[in-house]
Amino acid sequence: MPGKLPRVIPINHDDYHAKHVGRTADGRQFFLTTPFVAATAKLHGCEFIALYLFDATGKLLEARIDDLGPRAKLDREKARDLYAQHLAELGEVAYRRIKVMPFRVERFDTVFGLVPREPEEEEEDRWVTVEPGDYMAFHAPWDGDYDT
């Protein structure tokens, strides 16, 4: 039997996908990231910038999501500028571990968030993945580290 899903998921600050996680000067938690829908033979895919803001207890307050279009047509300079703008809008921040509740929002006909995944088999563990893109996967022992 898989373990219980925790109420909050820790996300450790690092130099990779969790480079921009932490707290704002007013105590909110934030996660600035770049989710994506992978291109396939049938889909052009899509790149996004997402800024998630949480209260001190980890509840989602706001999801600011920008649609950058397909990777093949991505204006990289515009994307870097928009990302930097979102970061600047936060004001003074402290990069550090955050603890946030799983959540899901739908924008651009796509599910975004920190989405729980139920196990396919009874003996498998539960996972929580960053969507879209499934590029960060959290699981027991729920210590803030993730798989890519």
PyMOL commands that set and color helices and strands:
alter all, ss='L'
color gray80, all
select helices_A, chain A and resi 71-73+76-89
alter helices_A, ss='H'
color red, helices_A
select strands_A, chain A and resi 9-11+21-24+29-33+36-37+46-54+60-69+93-95+98-100+103-107+110-117+127-131+137-139
alter strands_A, ss='S'
color yellow, strands_A
deselect
rebuild
show_as cartoon
